[in-house]
Amino acid sequence: MPELVMEKILSDLDFFDLISLRKVCQSIRFFIDNFRKMNPKLQSIRITVEPKSIKSTYRFLDNSERLIIYQTLPNRSSLLKWDQKKRILANSNYMDIFLKDFEIFWKNQKLKMEKFQLDLAGNPLKIIYGIRKILAANYENNSNFELGKFEIETSNPCQIPKILSKINPKTPGNLE
């Protein structure tokens, strides 16, 4: 499809539509990632990690919110829930799906984000290391945006330095 036609189609989509469209095929994903300027325009992100699920709440500058729930299912499947929709993904790990979606949001954010909240129940090492890797990649590529407040809640204080070490030191005005 010609680039101009693709650009016209994509210009009418919101960020979540682009995220969904990326999953259709490799050539569309390549076009979106390399030619389309995406900015989710997030005001805040809240991630709640539980033993068998992850809840991501994204608040946008227009004060709208979107909650996405990633859950594990038996037989190596994952369940995604958002906007009263559900999708079962066979042979997939809910943590991997969450981390890929989070990476897209984080690396495309351009404006100041007021708050990033991370609530870690239990000991979700894969999520901690995944988020840490995403934050580190953004920091090393100098593509960090300004972050107003960073909150982390955990029952294991040893998890905190693993995340904090990858946040831009100039960015968080408030740490809780």
The 8 nearest C-alpha neighbors of each residue, nearest first, counted from 0:
[[1, 2, 5, 4, 3, 27, 26, 6],
 [2, 0, 4, 3, 5, 6, 7, 30],
 [1, 3, 5, 4, 6, 0, 30, 7],
 [4, 2, 6, 5, 1, 7, 0, 8],
 [5, 3, 7, 6, 1, 2, 8, 0],
 [6, 4, 2, 8, 7, 3, 9, 1],
 [5, 7, 3, 9, 4, 8, 10, 2],
 [8, 6, 4, 10, 5, 9, 3, 11],
 [9, 7, 5, 6, 10, 11, 4, 12],
 [8, 10, 6, 12, 11, 7, 5, 17],
 [9, 11, 7, 8, 12, 6, 13, 5],
 [12, 10, 9, 8, 13, 7, 6, 16],
 [13, 11, 9, 10, 16, 17, 14, 8],
 [12, 14, 16, 15, 17, 11, 10, 39],
 [13, 15, 17, 16, 39, 18, 12, 37],
 [16, 14, 18, 17, 13, 19, 12, 39],
 [15, 17, 19, 13, 18, 14, 12, 20],
 [18, 16, 20, 14, 15, 19, 21, 12],
 [17, 19, 15, 21, 16, 20, 14, 22],
 [20, 18, 16, 17, 21, 22, 15, 23],
 [19, 21, 17, 22, 23, 18, 16, 27],
 [22, 20, 28, 18, 19, 23, 27, 17],
 [21, 23, 20, 19, 24, 28, 18, 25],
 [24, 22, 20, 21, 27, 25, 19, 28],
 [25, 23, 27, 26, 22, 28, 21, 20],
 [24, 26, 28, 27, 29, 23, 21, 22],
 [27, 25, 29, 28, 24, 30, 31, 23],
 [28, 26, 30, 29, 25, 24, 21, 31],
 [27, 29, 21, 25, 31, 26, 30, 32],
 [30, 28, 26, 32, 27, 31, 33, 25],
 [31, 29, 27, 33, 34, 28, 32, 26],
 [30, 32, 35, 28, 29, 33, 34, 27],
 [33, 31, 29, 30, 28, 34, 35, 36],
 [34, 32, 30, 31, 29, 35, 36, 28],
 [35, 33, 30, 31, 32, 36, 29, 6],
 [34, 36, 31, 37, 33, 32, 30, 6],
 [35, 37, 34, 38, 31, 32, 33, 107],
 [38, 36, 107, 35, 39, 14, 108, 31],
 [37, 39, 107, 108, 40, 109, 36, 14],
 [38, 40, 41, 14, 108, 37, 104, 107],
 [41, 39, 38, 59, 60, 108, 110, 42],
 [42, 40, 59, 39, 43, 60, 58, 112],
 [41, 43, 112, 59, 60, 113, 58, 40],
 [44, 42, 114, 58, 41, 115, 113, 112],
 [45, 43, 57, 115, 56, 116, 58, 46],
 [44, 46, 116, 56, 55, 117, 115, 47],
 [47, 45, 55, 117, 54, 118, 116, 48],
 [46, 48, 118, 54, 53, 117, 119, 49],
 [49, 47, 53, 119, 120, 118, 52, 46],
 [48, 50, 52, 120, 51, 53, 47, 121],
 [49, 51, 52, 121, 48, 120, 123, 122],
 [52, 50, 49, 71, 70, 53, 48, 69],
 [53, 51, 70, 49, 69, 50, 48, 71],
 [52, 54, 48, 69, 47, 68, 49, 55],
 [53, 55, 68, 47, 46, 67, 69, 56],
 [56, 54, 46, 67, 66, 45, 57, 68],
 [55, 57, 66, 45, 65, 44, 46, 67],
 [56, 58, 44, 65, 64, 43, 55, 66],
 [59, 57, 64, 43, 42, 63, 41, 62],
 [58, 60, 41, 42, 62, 61, 63, 40],
 [59, 61, 42, 62, 41, 40, 58, 63],
 [60, 62, 59, 63, 58, 42, 40, 64],
 [63, 61, 59, 60, 58, 64, 42, 41],
 [62, 64, 59, 61, 58, 65, 60, 57],
 [65, 63, 58, 57, 59, 62, 66, 56],
 [64, 66, 57, 56, 67, 58, 63, 82],
 [67, 65, 56, 55, 81, 57, 68, 64],
 [66, 68, 81, 55, 80, 54, 56, 65],
 [69, 67, 54, 80, 79, 53, 70, 55],
 [68, 70, 79, 53, 52, 93, 78, 54],
 [71, 69, 52, 78, 77, 93, 51, 68],
 [70, 72, 77, 93, 51, 78, 76, 52],
 [73, 71, 76, 77, 75, 70, 74, 78],
 [72, 74, 75, 76, 71, 77, 89, 90],
 [73, 75, 76, 72, 90, 89, 77, 71],
 [76, 74, 90, 73, 91, 72, 89, 92],
 [77, 75, 89, 90, 72, 91, 88, 74],
 [76, 78, 71, 88, 93, 72, 70, 87],
 [77, 79, 87, 70, 86, 69, 88, 71],
 [78, 80, 69, 86, 85, 68, 87, 70],
 [81, 79, 85, 68, 84, 67, 78, 86],
 [80, 82, 67, 84, 83, 66, 85, 68],
 [81, 83, 84, 80, 65, 66, 67, 85],
 [84, 82, 81, 80, 85, 66, 67, 79],
 [85, 83, 81, 82, 80, 86, 79, 67],
 [86, 84, 80, 79, 81, 87, 83, 78],
 [85, 87, 79, 78, 88, 80, 84, 77],
 [88, 86, 78, 77, 89, 79, 85, 76],
 [87, 89, 77, 76, 91, 78, 86, 90],
 [88, 90, 76, 91, 87, 77, 75, 74],
 [91, 89, 76, 75, 88, 92, 74, 77],
 [92, 90, 76, 89, 77, 88, 75, 93],
 [91, 93, 95, 94, 77, 96, 76, 75],
 [92, 94, 96, 77, 95, 69, 71, 70],
 [95, 93, 97, 96, 92, 98, 126, 69],
 [96, 94, 98, 92, 97, 93, 99, 91],
 [97, 95, 93, 99, 94, 98, 100, 92],
 [96, 98, 94, 100, 95, 99, 101, 93],
 [99, 97, 101, 95, 100, 96, 102, 94],
 [98, 100, 102, 96, 101, 97, 95, 103],
 [99, 101, 97, 103, 102, 98, 96, 104],
 [102, 100, 98, 104, 103, 99, 97, 105],
 [101, 103, 99, 105, 100, 104, 106, 133],
 [104, 102, 100, 101, 106, 105, 107, 99],
 [105, 103, 101, 107, 102, 106, 108, 100],
 [104, 106, 102, 108, 107, 103, 101, 133],
 [105, 107, 103, 108, 104, 102, 137, 142],
 [108, 106, 38, 104, 105, 37, 103, 109],
 [107, 109, 38, 105, 106, 39, 110, 104],
 [110, 108, 144, 107, 38, 111, 40, 143],
 [111, 109, 108, 144, 112, 40, 145, 41],
 [110, 112, 145, 146, 144, 113, 109, 147],
 [113, 111, 42, 146, 114, 43, 41, 147],
 [112, 114, 147, 42, 43, 146, 148, 111],
 [113, 115, 148, 43, 147, 112, 149, 116],
 [114, 116, 149, 44, 43, 45, 150, 148],
 [117, 115, 45, 150, 151, 149, 44, 46],
 [116, 118, 151, 46, 45, 47, 150, 152],
 [117, 119, 152, 47, 151, 46, 48, 153],
 [120, 118, 153, 48, 152, 47, 117, 121],
 [121, 119, 49, 48, 153, 118, 122, 154],
 [120, 122, 123, 119, 50, 49, 154, 153],
 [121, 123, 124, 120, 119, 155, 50, 154],
 [124, 122, 126, 125, 121, 127, 119, 48],
 [123, 125, 127, 126, 122, 128, 129, 158],
 [124, 126, 128, 127, 123, 129, 94, 130],
 [127, 125, 129, 124, 123, 128, 130, 94],
 [128, 126, 124, 130, 129, 125, 131, 123],
 [127, 129, 131, 125, 126, 130, 132, 124],
 [130, 128, 126, 132, 131, 127, 125, 133],
 [131, 129, 133, 127, 132, 128, 126, 134],
 [130, 132, 128, 134, 129, 162, 133, 127],
 [131, 133, 135, 129, 130, 134, 128, 136],
 [134, 132, 130, 136, 135, 131, 102, 137],
 [133, 135, 131, 137, 132, 165, 136, 138],
 [134, 136, 138, 132, 165, 137, 133, 131],
 [137, 135, 139, 133, 138, 134, 132, 140],
 [138, 136, 140, 134, 142, 135, 139, 143],
 [137, 139, 135, 141, 140, 136, 143, 134],
 [138, 140, 136, 141, 137, 135, 142, 134],
 [139, 141, 137, 142, 138, 136, 143, 135],
 [142, 140, 138, 139, 143, 137, 136, 144],
 [143, 141, 140, 137, 138, 144, 106, 139],
 [144, 142, 141, 138, 137, 145, 167, 140],
 [143, 145, 109, 111, 110, 146, 142, 108],
 [144, 146, 111, 170, 112, 147, 143, 110],
 [147, 145, 112, 170, 171, 111, 113, 148],
 [146, 148, 113, 171, 172, 114, 112, 145],
 [149, 147, 114, 173, 171, 172, 146, 174],
 [148, 150, 115, 174, 114, 116, 171, 173],
 [151, 149, 175, 116, 174, 117, 115, 148],
 [150, 152, 117, 118, 116, 175, 153, 149],
 [153, 151, 118, 119, 117, 150, 154, 116],
 [154, 152, 119, 155, 120, 118, 156, 151],
 [153, 155, 156, 120, 121, 152, 119, 122],
 [154, 156, 153, 157, 158, 122, 121, 159],
 [157, 155, 158, 159, 154, 153, 160, 152],
 [158, 156, 155, 159, 160, 161, 153, 154],
 [159, 157, 156, 161, 160, 155, 162, 127],
 [158, 160, 161, 162, 157, 156, 163, 151],
 [161, 159, 163, 162, 164, 158, 157, 156],
 [162, 160, 159, 158, 164, 163, 131, 165],
 [161, 163, 160, 131, 164, 159, 165, 158],
 [164, 162, 160, 166, 165, 161, 159, 131],
 [163, 165, 162, 160, 161, 166, 167, 131],
 [166, 164, 135, 163, 134, 162, 131, 167],
 [167, 165, 163, 164, 168, 134, 162, 138],
 [166, 168, 170, 169, 138, 165, 143, 171],
 [169, 167, 170, 166, 171, 164, 165, 163],
 [170, 168, 167, 171, 172, 145, 166, 146],
 [169, 171, 146, 167, 145, 168, 172, 147],
 [172, 170, 173, 148, 146, 147, 149, 169],
 [171, 173, 147, 148, 170, 174, 146, 169],
 [174, 172, 148, 171, 149, 175, 147, 150],
 [173, 175, 149, 150, 148, 171, 172, 151],
 [174, 150, 151, 149, 173, 148, 152, 116]]
